[in-house]
Each structure stands twice: as structure tokens, then as C-alpha cells.
Amino acid sequence: MNGKSPAGVVVGVDGSAPAAQAAEWAAREAERRGCSLHLVHAVNTGTVTLSPRAGAAVTDLVLKNAQAVLDEQLDLLIGAHPSLRITGDVVPRDAAPAVLNAAEHAELAVLGTRGHGGFASLLLGSVSLRVTAHAACPTVVVREVQPERLADHLLVAIRDERDTVALRFALREAELLGLPVRALHTWHAAVADLGRMAPMVDELGEETALHEQLLRRTVEAVQPEYPDTELTADQLTGAAPAVLVEESRNAALLVIARHAPAPHFGLRLGGAVHAVLHHAHCPVAVVPLPAP
């Protein structure tokens, strides 16, 4: 019950439907990667009672019930994926630090949109936000998608040339899934925001060319490593959050980099990451960039 896991895929479970969907997605991913799957069920055993005996009894009951939830999920996954090595732990601590600890040396952490602890009206739970904001490994947040939805490619957001890390992740996933990758760079037309009555065509053309060069350099830095995976690159003007959410409609996975927070601000996730985590039409992979 120490929460540590071997390198592989780690998934947080709690008996909720979103967590069960995430666990099934994680099992298929572990099979594709040829690695193990580790389940983490975290429970806060803190109790408010004046009786040490009653407190100990409540703690034992909480842990026993948690183990039953974990065992049920393990049985389901082992039955559906008999060749996959699957382990699990009940961890007596808050969920986010439990998953972060378990995923310290993992290839991938996987979570549902929200579990039993959050409000039903929320699109994304605090645990998923905290893990994606702080995990050392890529994190995938799995959301329920419509079965009739066509998913025919992986979408990766390119903000700048540091996003080669996210592009490599997307290309590896596409290789495993047998799907093409679309790299998408979004930007604002700066000259259109100056309050001028007419756009400056020369300046806008120069700006477009600079963004084309950025996207081309980013793609060319990685594409030779994956010669058998189809990769296309597009740029669109507009607000990145809205564009990425809309363009995710037919994607099997949306991959986006987690850039370092701006100085003097505590936010660990940028606006685009927040938006796609809450509103994307497909699972979202958040890939941390290495520290500068």
C-alpha cells in the first residue's frame, strides 16, 4: 500500500463510471505499449471522532470497502485483458498526491474526467486538474465519447518549437493506433487587433510566413524519426482554446504540451490546456515540457 508502481501505465480508480472508462482506456493503452498497468485507489481515512476505538474501526471499514472496489475493477480488467500484467494498490491519502506518487516513474498516467468526490455539474474534477498540472509524465484525461463519433486521426497542438516533445508523443501514439497525425498551430493576426480600419496586407503576409516557418521547423525536427506515420501540418488563426476544441471533434486523441507557468503566477496550466481538458470532444493528453 505504498502507492509506488513499476514503470508502465498508472490509472486512478474510485468505483465511478468515469474512472472505469479511464481504466479500460488505460488497459488498452498498456497492451499497445507492451507494458504493465497499475491501478491506484486512494481513500482519505481521516475521521472526526472523539473515540480512538471508533476511529480505528471506521478506518478499517473504509480501507476494506476500498479494497473491495479495487478488487472488482481488477477482476473486470483481468477478465477483459488476460495477457496484461495488472496490479493495484489502495493508498490511504488524498487522490491527487496518491496518483502523482504512483506515476513518478511511469510512462503515462490516466484519469477520468471526475470521480465520486466532485460535483456532478463539474466538467472536470480537481484531481484530474491537479495531476495534469504536476505530473512528471504525460497524463491522459479520458472522457466519454459518442459511439457513432468518427475518430480518424490524432491532433497535436503546436504553440512553439519546444512542442516537439508533444509531437513525438503524438507520433508514437499514432504509430501504436495506426492513425495519421495532424499538427495544428493557431495564432492571432496581430495587425487585426490594432484598431485599424483596414488590415495591413504586407504585415499580415509577413506574420503568416513567420508562423509557417515555425510550424515547418517544428515538424521537420521530428518527422524523420517516424517515417511510416502520416503527418500533416496546418495553421489556423483564432483563439487557440476555441480552435482546438472545435478541431478535436474527429480526433482520437488531442495532445497538448504543458508549458512552464509564467513568472509570478501560480497557474500551472495555460488557458488552452484548461479549455481542452474541459471541453474537448476526445481524450486529452497533456505532455510536460522539460525544465529549461
C-alpha positions in Angstrom: 0.0 0.0 0.0 2.9 2.4 -0.6 1.4 3.6 -3.9 4.7 3.0 -5.9 4.4 1.3 -9.2 6.7 -0.2 -11.8 7.3 1.9 -15.0 4.2 1.5 -17.1 0.7 2.9 -17.2 -0.9 4.2 -14.0 -4.6 4.9 -13.7 -6.7 6.3 -10.9 -9.9 4.4 -10.0 -12.6 5.0 -7.4 -15.6 2.9 -8.5 -17.1 5.8 -10.5 -18.2 5.3 -14.2 -15.6 7.9 -15.5 -12.9 6.1 -13.6 -13.9 2.7 -15.0 -13.9 4.2 -18.6 -10.4 5.6 -17.9 -9.2 2.2 -16.6 -10.4 0.4 -19.7 -8.7 3.0 -21.9 -5.5 2.6 -19.8 -5.6 -1.2 -20.2 -5.8 -1.0 -24.0 -3.0 1.6 -24.0 -0.8 -0.6 -21.8 -1.4 -3.5 -24.2 -0.4 -1.3 -27.1 2.7 -0.3 -25.4 3.6 -3.8 -24.1 3.9 -2.6 -20.5 2.2 -3.2 -17.2 -0.9 -1.4 -15.8 -1.1 -0.3 -12.2 -4.4 0.8 -10.5 -4.4 3.3 -7.7 -7.5 3.7 -5.5 -6.9 6.5 -3.0 -9.0 7.0 0.1 -8.8 9.6 2.8 -9.0 7.7 6.1 -9.2 10.8 8.3 -12.1 10.6 10.6 -13.6 13.1 13.1 -14.3 11.2 16.3 -13.5 11.5 20.0 -13.1 7.8 20.3 -9.8 6.2 19.2 -11.5 2.8 19.1 -14.3 4.1 16.9 -11.8 6.0 14.7 -9.8 2.8 14.1 -12.9 0.8 13.3 -14.0 3.4 10.8 -10.6 3.4 9.2 -10.6 -0.3 8.8 -14.1 -0.3 7.3 -13.1 2.5 4.8 -10.0 0.5 3.7 -11.9 -2.7 3.5 -14.5 -1.1 1.2 -11.8 0.5 -0.9 -10.1 -2.8 -1.4 -13.4 -4.4 -2.5 -13.8 -1.6 -5.1 -10.3 -2.1 -6.3 -10.6 -5.9 -6.5 -13.8 -5.6 -8.5 -12.1 -3.3 -11.0 -9.1 -5.6 -11.1 -11.3 -8.6 -11.8 -13.0 -6.8 -14.7 -9.8 -5.7 -16.3 -8.0 -9.1 -15.9 -11.0 -10.8 -17.4 -11.0 -8.5 -20.4 -7.2 -8.4 -20.8 -5.9 -11.8 -19.6 -2.4 -11.3 -21.1 -1.8 -7.9 -19.5 0.1 -7.6 -16.2 -2.2 -5.7 -13.9 -1.5 -4.7 -10.3 -3.3 -2.3 -7.9 -3.0 -0.6 -4.5 -5.3 1.1 -2.0 -3.5 4.2 -0.9 -4.6 5.9 2.3 -4.2 9.5 1.2 -5.8 12.1 -1.0 -6.2 11.1 -4.6 -4.1 13.6 -6.4 -0.9 13.0 -4.4 -1.5 9.3 -4.5 -1.6 9.2 -8.3 1.3 11.6 -8.6 3.4 9.4 -6.3 2.4 6.2 -8.2 3.2 7.8 -11.5 6.6 9.2 -10.5 8.4 6.7 -12.8 5.5 5.8 -15.1 5.3 6.2 -18.9 1.8 7.5 -18.6 -0.9 8.5 -16.1 -4.6 8.1 -16.9 -7.6 9.6 -15.2 -11.3 10.0 -15.8 -12.9 13.4 -16.0 -14.1 13.3 -12.5 -14.8 10.7 -9.7 -17.1 10.3 -6.8 -15.6 13.2 -4.9 -16.6 16.0 -7.2 -19.8 17.8 -8.0 -21.8 16.2 -10.8 -22.2 19.5 -12.6 -18.4 20.0 -13.0 -17.0 19.0 -16.4 -13.6 18.2 -14.8 -12.7 17.2 -11.3 -10.0 18.8 -9.2 -8.0 15.5 -9.1 -7.6 15.4 -12.8 -6.6 19.1 -12.9 -4.0 18.7 -10.2 -2.4 15.6 -11.7 -2.2 17.1 -15.2 -0.7 20.2 -13.7 2.0 18.5 -11.8 2.7 15.0 -13.2 6.3 14.3 -14.4 5.0 12.0 -17.1 2.3 12.6 -19.8 -1.3 12.5 -18.5 -4.3 11.4 -20.4 -7.8 12.5 -19.2 -10.4 10.2 -20.7 -13.9 11.5 -21.3 -17.0 9.6 -22.6 -17.4 10.0 -26.3 -20.3 9.2 -28.5 -20.0 5.7 -30.1 -21.1 6.9 -33.6 -18.3 9.6 -33.5 -15.7 9.2 -36.3 -12.1 9.3 -34.9 -9.7 9.1 -37.8 -6.5 10.9 -36.6 -4.5 12.3 -33.7 -4.5 16.1 -33.2 -1.4 17.8 -31.6 -1.3 21.4 -30.7 1.9 23.3 -31.7 2.4 26.6 -29.8 6.2 27.0 -30.5 9.3 24.9 -31.3 9.5 23.5 -27.8 6.4 21.4 -28.6 8.5 18.8 -30.4 8.0 16.8 -27.1 4.3 16.8 -27.6 4.7 16.0 -31.3 6.9 13.0 -30.6 4.3 11.7 -28.1 1.5 12.1 -30.7 3.5 10.3 -33.4 4.3 7.4 -31.1 0.6 7.1 -30.1 -0.4 7.3 -33.8 2.1 4.6 -34.6 0.5 2.3 -32.0 -3.0 3.2 -33.2 -2.3 3.1 -36.9 -3.7 6.6 -37.4 -2.3 9.8 -39.1 -1.3 12.9 -37.1 -2.4 16.4 -37.7 -0.1 19.1 -36.2 -2.1 22.3 -35.7 -0.6 25.8 -34.9 -3.0 28.6 -34.0 -2.2 32.3 -33.8 -3.8 35.7 -33.6 -3.4 38.1 -36.5 -1.7 40.9 -34.5 -2.3 43.6 -37.1 -6.0 43.0 -37.0 -6.0 43.9 -33.3 -4.6 47.4 -33.6 -7.9 49.1 -34.2 -7.1 50.0 -37.8 -9.9 50.3 -40.3 -8.2 48.1 -42.9 -5.6 45.2 -42.4 -2.0 45.9 -43.4 -1.7 43.2 -46.1 2.1 43.2 -46.1 2.4 42.9 -42.4 -0.2 40.2 -42.2 1.6 38.3 -45.0 4.9 38.6 -43.2 3.2 37.3 -39.9 1.7 34.4 -41.8 5.1 33.5 -43.2 6.7 33.5 -39.8 4.1 31.2 -38.4 4.5 28.9 -41.4 8.3 28.7 -40.7 7.8 28.0 -37.0 5.4 25.1 -37.8 7.6 23.7 -40.5 10.8 23.8 -38.3 8.9 22.0 -35.5 7.6 19.3 -37.8 10.9 18.8 -39.7 12.7 18.4 -36.4 10.7 15.3 -35.6 9.1 13.8 -38.7 12.2 11.8 -39.8 12.0 9.8 -36.6 8.6 8.4 -37.7 8.9 7.9 -41.4 6.0 5.4 -41.6 3.4 7.7 -39.9 1.5 10.2 -41.9 1.9 13.7 -40.6 0.2 16.8 -41.9 0.7 20.4 -40.6 -1.9 23.2 -40.6 -2.1 26.7 -39.2 -5.3 28.5 -38.3 -6.0 32.0 -37.0 -8.1 32.5 -33.9 -8.1 31.9 -30.2 -6.2 28.6 -29.5 -8.7 27.3 -26.9 -11.8 27.6 -29.2 -10.0 26.4 -32.3 -8.5 23.3 -30.6 -11.9 22.3 -29.0 -13.6 22.6 -32.4 -10.9 20.8 -34.3 -11.0 17.9 -31.8 -14.4 16.7 -33.0 -13.0 13.9 -35.2 -9.7 13.2 -33.3 -9.0 10.0 -31.4 -6.7 12.0 -29.1 -5.8 15.6 -28.6 -2.2 16.1 -27.5 -1.1 19.4 -26.0 2.1 20.5 -24.2 2.2 21.8 -20.7 4.5 24.8 -20.7 6.1 26.1 -17.6 4.0 28.6 -15.7 4.6 32.3 -16.2 6.8 34.1 -13.6 4.9 35.5 -10.6 1.8 33.5 -11.4 0.8 30.2 -9.7 -1.2 28.8 -12.7 0.4 25.5 -13.8 -1.9 25.0 -16.8 -2.4 27.6 -19.5 -5.7 28.7 -20.9 -5.6 26.4 -23.9 -4.9 23.3 -21.7 -7.7 24.2 -19.4 -10.1 24.7 -22.2 -9.4 21.4 -24.0 -9.5 19.5 -20.7 -12.9 20.8 -20.0 -14.4 20.9 -23.5 -12.6 18.7 -26.0 -14.6 16.0 -27.8 -12.0 13.3 -27.3 -9.4 12.2 -24.7 -6.7 14.7 -24.0 -3.0 14.0 -23.4 -1.1 16.7 -21.5 2.7 16.4 -22.1 5.0 18.2 -19.7 7.9 20.1 -21.3 11.3 19.6 -19.7 12.5 22.3 -17.5 14.6 25.0 -19.3 
